[in-house]
Amino acid sequence: MEGTPTTTLIGRDDDLGAVTELLDRLVAPDDDMAAEGPGHEGRRPGGGALIFVGEPGIGKTALLQAGFAAAQGRGLHVLHGHGSESERHLPFAVLFDLVHPILDHGRALSPVHRTSLSQAFGLEPSTQPVEPFFVALAALELVVEAATPRPLVLVVDDAHTVDQPSRDVIAFIARRLAAERVALLLATRPDAAIELAASVPDTGIVLRTLRTLDLEQSRRLVHLNERRLPRGVEQAVLRQADGNPLALLELPRALRGAGGLDVDWTHDRAPLTSRLEMSFAARLDDLGPVTRTLLAILSVNDSNLLSEAAAALALSAGRELLHSDITPAVRAGLVTSDGTLVGFRHPLVRSAVWQATPVTERASAHEALARVTAADPDRSVWHRACASLQPDEALAQALEAAALRALTRGAPGTTVQWLERAAELSREDRRAQRLLRAAEVAFELGRPMTVRRLMQQAQVPGLGAAERARLLWLEGAFDDGTPGDADGVRRLIASAASARDRGEPDLAIHLLHGAATRCWWGEPGLDVRSALVDTAASLPLEAGDPRYLATVSVAGDFDRHGEVLTSVARWAERDTVTALQLGSLARAAFVTADFDRVLTFCSPALIELRRQGRLGSLAQVLVFQSFAAMYTGRWDITRVAADEARRLAEETQQPVWLACAILGQANLAALRGESEAAHSVLKEAERIAVLTGNGALLNGVLLSRGFAELGRERPAEAYAHLRRMTDRTDAAFHRTQRAWAVDYLAEAAVGCGETDDARGILASLEEEIGGARSPGVIRAVSYAHALLAPEEEAAARFADAYDLGATASPWYRARLDLARGSWLRRHRQVTASRTHLQSAFYTFEALHAQGWARRAARELRAGGAKEALTAEVPRADLSPQEWQIAQLAAAGLSNRDIGQQLYLSHRTVASHLYRIFPKLGITSRTQLHAYLQERQEL
C-alpha cells in the first residue's frame, strides 16, 4: 500500500482487534473432510467484510495498512486497490486494479463468467450489454478460486471514490463472504457506508465507525511526531485538530509555516476537512510554476503513471519533466513517487490542489491528457468533455456513444455519469433526452435519489411529448407511484394515448402498465380504471400481448378475467416465450387467481431471469411464485421463494416488493402456527404499507393476521381481521384480493357464529364476480358455500366442492376434509367422518399446519378415535436458502450451476451442502433426492 499516510494507531486497539479476529478466522483449520464425496467439498466458514467508516484523516488508511501487514505476516495472499476522484468515471478501474494479479484463475470460471469479466475489463469486445450481476458473480468466483491454495484478503481504500461499477461489484462480493476463505478490509466515508453494507441480514459485514481521539491520545500522537513543539503551538494544534489524527500530524507544519501563534486563523470555524485542504493548498505557494502545473495535471488525471503525467506536462509547459520539478512537491509532503508511479499522499491533497487550480488551467490539463490518451477513445473523450467550458453538441454525441459502450461492458453506473456530462454539453433540444436516458439507466440500477435528481434537471420548458411521457413514467418508477392517485393515473393514460397516436405502442403499454400498478396498490375510482382498460384495448398490439393481459387484469374488474384467462391458457401452450413475457403472464394469472398456472409460468421465467441477471424482475416473479404456492399448498416453494424475494428486493431497493415478500414469509409462519414469528415480520410490511398508503399491502397484512388467529384457533379474532378485507369503507379493502380469502373468512365465521354475516359477504362477492371465475376463486367460493350452507343444502354444497377439489392441492382437500368430517360427526355419522378427518390430520401434519392438525385430532378424539394423534412429521432444521440449495442439488445441478442461479460462489454452495447432509441424516446427493422426493419437497 504505497502512497498512503503512515499515521500511528494510537487509540485504535479495538479496531485492530477486529482485524485480528477476522484474519484469525480466515486461517482457522478446515473442517475434517475425511468423508470426501459429492457435496462434501465445503470449508469451514471464515470470511467476512470489515468496513472502517470515518471522516477524512481519522485513521482509516492506517488501519488498512496494519491489516495489510498482518495478513502478509500470516502468509495470506493480499490484493490492494483504492479509489480516486479522478478515476471515478472509468468503469471497473478499481476492480481491475484489485484483481488483475489473479486473472489467471479465470481459467476455472464458466465460459459465461469468464467472458463477462473480460468484456467488463475491455479485454474482449462486446456487442450486447453485459449484465452487471454476471460481472459481479464472475468476480466473486474469481476471488474464491484464488483463495483455494491459501486464504485471500482484499484491501480497498477510499471506497467512497471508487468508480460506481467497481463499487457495486465490491458490495456484491462483501455480502457473500461469510462462507468463504476471503476477507475484505475496506475504508470509506460515512455517506458511502450504507450503500456498501446494504441492509441485508446475515451477510458477515461488520461496520466500525472510527471516532476522534481524546485529549490524552491526541497529545501522545503530537509528541511522537513533534518532540519540541512550543506549548502555545501545541495547544493551538490540539484545539484545531479536535482529535483528528491527520490534522494532528499536518497542522503543526502549517502553523510553523504560517508564523506560529501569530497566524490569523480566519477559517477556524470552517469544517476540519476544509482547514486541512487549506493547509495543503498553502504549500503550493512555495512551489515553482512547472511543479504547480504538474500537480494540476495529477489532480485531474485518471492514472498514476508518471510517464503519462510527464507527456501531458510537455504539452502544457513546452518542455520535458525534470527531476527538480517533482522533488519540491515530494519534499512538501504533497505527493510520493517511485519513479514509475506518482500519487498524492492523501485524497485531501488532491482535493486541495484541484480546488486551488483555476478552472482554465484545469481545462488545459484535461486537454493535454485528452491528447496523451488518444489511443484510448473513451478516456480521451472524457478528458475532452471535462476540458470543454461551453456546450458542444459534437462532443456530447461522442461522449454519449462512449456512455453506451460502457453500458455494453456492464458498467451502467459509468453510463449514468457520462450521459449526465453529455447532457451538460448538449444543445438545448437534446439535453432532456440524455438526462432521461441516464435516469432510466439509474432506475435499472436501483438508485432512486439519482433518478429524482436527473428528472428534476430534465424538467425544462419545451419538452417533447416522448420526453414528457418518459418523465411521467419515471415519477413513480421506484414505488409504483402513489397508490390510488387518480390524477396521476389520468396523466399516464393521456400520455399513453399520445404515444399511441405517435405510433409508439410499446411506450404506451409501458405507461399503462405503470398506471395499472398504481390502481392495484390503491383504488383510483371505477371511471379511471375503465378509461385505462379502454385505452389499453385501443393499442395496436398483437392479440393477447402479455403486457396487455397483465395491464387489464391488474386494472380491470372481474368481468375482464375471462378474457385474460382464455389468452393466458393459449400462451401456456406456446414453446417459445421470453422471460419478460413469462413475467407478465405470471402476473396476469396471479391477479385472476389461476395459481396453478402462475407456478407454470414462474419456473421458466425464473431460470431465464437468473441467466440474464435481472434481479429486480427476479424478485417480483419470486413474490408471485411464493403467494401462488401458498394458495395451492406448495409451502416448500413458498418458504424458499419468499426468502429469496426478500433478499433480492432489499438488494435491488424495491420497498413495496420487499413488503410483499415479507407478507409471504408471514403467511407461511401464520399457517404453520408460528404466530409470534408471523407478527414479528409483519411489522416491517405494515410500516411500508402505512407510509405509502398502500391498500393492497394493508389487505395482505390483515390476511396474515387472519391466518395467525386461525392457526391459534381464535376464530372470532380471525374473523375480525378477514372481514375488514371485504369492507369497502376500510382503508385495507381490495376489490380482487378479498375473493382469494373468502374461504378463510367462511372458516372463521363458522367457528365464531358469524355465518349469517359471512353469507351476506359471499352473496355480494358472487354478484360482482359473475360468470368469469378463475380456478382459485371458484374453489374458494365453493368451499365457502359448503361451510356456510344451510343444513338442507350442505350435502350438495360439499359434493360440489369435492368435485372441484379433485384436481386441487392437498391443502385445499385437507381443509375440505376437516370441514366435511366435522359436519358428519356433528350429524352423528361418526364412521363416515373418520376417513375425512384422518386424511385431513395427516396432511396437516405433513404441511406442519399445527393449528389445523390440532382441530382434526380433536374432532377424531371426539368421534372415539383411539390411535395416537400427536406425532408430528419431523422437520429438518434448514434455512430457506439451505432448502433451496438442497432442492437444486437433488435435481442434479452441480455446485457451480447452483451458485450461478442463486448468485453465490460454488464454494459457498459446497459449504452449505456440507452442513445440510448431517442435518438430514444423509451422506450423498442420491440420498438427498430420495429424502426430498419422499417428503414432496422437490
Steps between C-alpha positions, in 0.01 A plus 500: 500500500726773375413866487284493813562679830666305779336648809531316827224284641462669837150443636415229245549185708141381462507556125828313468344222705216474246757463221686233694179310571401497133845385386512233771167360379635499149798282587308265731544131403257351250237262625590136498426393142565131546158414360599631159229473238246696299369787704777470759734748338407771749729694721446641844355852458762757591470804276321830525534871443626761742416857400664795674288811480611849586569855394818594309818465702343290775745211447319263264801452273729433796274215609499357148879519495512312828258240364705470181817436700328259738357297212838478330655398830258207515600390152170603343458616142422873510357713217469876523300765319399856576258755368590831346285801416663530160428134413132495597395527137695190393281187516648213700831684543538413869368147455758437229781641717379279785473167319737521205773306689261200521346511153677173415252330732231599252572178312295319764193717442208404280524636142215744566665647809845505344365688199298743715808593702719539191242720330458711812875563508507577128714194426237362260255686276131496590207556266226450761478658846680298765276440801661665805402211726681256270813710539450505877451124523800442274715719725374311806586167342842635401599606852363176645703298250810704584445423869519123442874454564507752786250747645465833324468851645362788293596848620311797352575856608296814428199295393287815481699603190497158334334505158136394529523171304793386716322611815191298406710188446696548823172540693364186333812305601498641854148367562601147400823430687361346819567144378819573302872507576504863388504812716438858396649798684352822372510867594239756404337820607159489675290595197607187310491251788130417482512426129799271540362310798134501385233396747510132418519285815746218561757619249809495721557876457622693804506880501729680741464876531829665598476772763731791566780461753457631852724777631763270653520283188527813285785635709687167480471502120628856475796421725593193294542719191589843639721459808593872537178675408454821703221469754294778345521340156414162650186642661398657170553168320296307755220754479495512121542125444218402736630142525548440125827305454589646159441850627718429804782406261456772237391811690831546687673547166230742387523702821877522486496589133244774563690658786396298799254654741487833318308350207145630448293179473208663319370153406497380861125449482519312169462120495820316582514350147504851354768610746721208403450573132594860565815393680598281203413771249715750687807291413439556129613861533857385563513291181616607155255541207601175326454300821158656551407412142609142562286484813203642307541220243524237773183634667288437187671191362345154531836321507798498736752442221777759526573463126142604415520806723838587350362480146213729592741741670710515186193611305398755764838644604685450172787306655587159647442412863813536713580332829517845655136560402359223716744510793354815661151343505640188666694709752183700578323178592248529216589202278703179501672342202714194430611618156224306323187593690411829660213569738371740759567418864133529591174564310472836678826605332353426158184686595701798625707519180191461280314779678803729503549461124310754285228356277685597181817322617301186587348511152848527348614199702203297378568607141862387524394165649242456225781517244724270704224236532388515136565125464222439754194669343278485809757653735590759242142611437440526875798733539379701200158525661654622826713751310204657323372817666196547275236284324633286216244272334760303304692429819175412678424244229846348534465475876150349465646234270768428761229476766314238296826307456536503878149354521595209275798435728269460797576841653163677519624718786760654270235534231292718733797724581604544138146560374457768765817677382388455138174673593695796638677532164185450293290727289189607692274268297712192579577566866183354654517191280846410632409578859194273480703223341742532792205491741366181339839332542516623861153351556621162374784530752258565787616856584193708581686812614697517174183446297320784677794737458525428127124533458509839665776614264301373200188701585564790266256699284426362156531130577390275214206264542723191522717662768193605698371143484827354626517760774148413607582129516815562701308702760363179651752249375652403836191481716252424218361849551264632764234234564155610387629830354217563254657812349832326454331204332305734268825669397655164417192401299511826303871462438447143384229614258738759357773237463250276321408782261871563430545135404674394825282214632784349704545824696122524534455155657802569721327811635166324539655213691651750742159662536333163556747416775403819682137389470589167661671654800215747556154561353484810270134452406309284252486771232879539505561127478246463219674772300831324555368165378333661197823675404693174530245327277552770236872433459618330179660204679504132413185328621554378854826694549617400853556866593138575406374199696692607810376859466128427458500229769664732752283803419177330397217340692395136512318535167840524326635183656335264254676663204831493685467137610425386145803678357726385782400140432600541134839638600556199723500283188776697322852367486690829473426773752745763623577562866321836500195345332500223760517758776200687360309173457579398857363834620185469290441144620564606860249787492237270349576242773611230256764401752597167346582677175697766688736225614520370143611840368728584792730199466640581151483874568724464806751291309526758223506801732783340698687438178456862397586636843178705522477497878230765531256306283616177664390627841153586367445164330613324817228689687237368257640151540502515880135609523374262231679215676341601829148494358563161335660343808856483361642652813845361432509733199353789698768478767789509256351751254393752766842486666687561174251767389561687824878491462486611137240772562728643769803476275321666206331764721134418425315579825148404385618165369703456817176538696333244272779251564471559874126431476583169333723408793239615751222301329699179516598552864138572588362194319753282680396630840810716550292804592773686687734473202220612269417809705870583534569513126166668427614820672730600215242422232236699686741792544560515124126466431409784734778732381404450135124486552498167322160338540597172337782455752269586789257241366782247499592587858143424607510167318819403685344596831192298413717199423683542829179509703359199315825317574457590869137381485361845573227526235335817632827695479570348160157601374550858612817528290367315196174691495684831476646375171147508353380830651486770231527773764827358637838628376605136460215409261617345172260417222688188383702362790190460718373228262807287569431498875125438507550132590706596807237760589235225492719274712536769767127585480397142575732492799363818658133496400514768229356283222215738412736795462741290293217381273415859419863573411518188284179588316623853428831369372333243273285770349812697405691200373229391259585210274869570436660318790847355511588163655628661820191715549264219404654269759501769771133588435398134483677425829333800663158385379556153645584642843230766505218300340174440687456145629282392209754618239824394670533154347457630146739790562768265638455276197559798270808598693640147480444494125710814468754366750579192294786687332568745783793507737531275807458810718161582348380140517619462861307810610198370314541161669519667840184700434313202356616263773402745772154544341451122476604446864263770621224320309589170670659343191812417700632215286467699179665803664809309609634444148483872421647606832790254490590611147487863609707439813788328321508762224510782754778324687699460178455872427577590864168689519476434872187702576300307244661170606390560861144564387498180292642301792240643736220408262636147469520456875149635536394227258665231709837461321751304713820532292776743592446831327781718626805383306620780279689427179864582578620829356862542404645819645602654167486866409298596191820547302625157611170348383544677166853367460389151605221500241730612219766246598240223512387604151849420373657847477870534575627735769610747233159487330326558833729792575418661165128475570517637854785751449733318737845356447518126437706461817228666706258247353735218595527637853121508531471141376762391748277631779175380342589129474544435875181694578305266273684188615634421152840478337446536123313690231318182404362474851414870486279445197323208667457696825333798334291287266366303794393824669375659178753780533613479138 
